[in-house]
Amino acid sequence: MAFQFTPAGSRRRSRPLSSLSEINIIPLVDVVLVLLIIFMLTAHVMEFGLEVEVPKVRQVRDSAEELPVVTITRGGELFLNEKAANVNALAAEVRRRFPAARSVYVRADRETIYDPIAQVISALAEAKIEVRLVTKPEDQAGNRR
């Protein structure tokens, strides 16, 4: 309810004040459009990689080299840098896509049966390509007694 103060002796007619009952949605639309633009710009940056849980080991070596990565999933599927690959054409595909590569990272899920891993290592060794296994460091503080 709105109050209007007028001098005591004034008999001026005033029109009733109407209340504003509309919701201003322009700020809401602005925020939604900004969020949409941010999502559109960052959506292509997000990587949707393969879910592979590598085994944990004590000794870890860091490397910043850009090498091809062969991933073996729990079910035995084979990928060369996120693209499906065949074990029989793996060495040729590595040579074609990475001509300067002398070695390949092999990343396998810890629940993978050994046969696909052995086949990949054998195919790469036959082509004279060095194999580097990807592992995860153990939590040193949690393992001490």
WOSULZI-V889770 format. One record per run of one state. SS is the DSSP state (A for helix, B for strand, O for the rest). FROM is the first residue (numbers start at 1). TO is the last residue. Records with the same first field share a line. If there is no record, write none. Layout:
SS: FROM-TO  FROM-TO
This chain:
O: 1-25  44-55  58-67  73-77  81-82  85-86  98-102  109-113  127-129  134-135  138-139  144-145
A: 26-43  87-97  114-126  140-143
B: 56-57  68-72  78-80  83-84  103-108  130-133  136-137
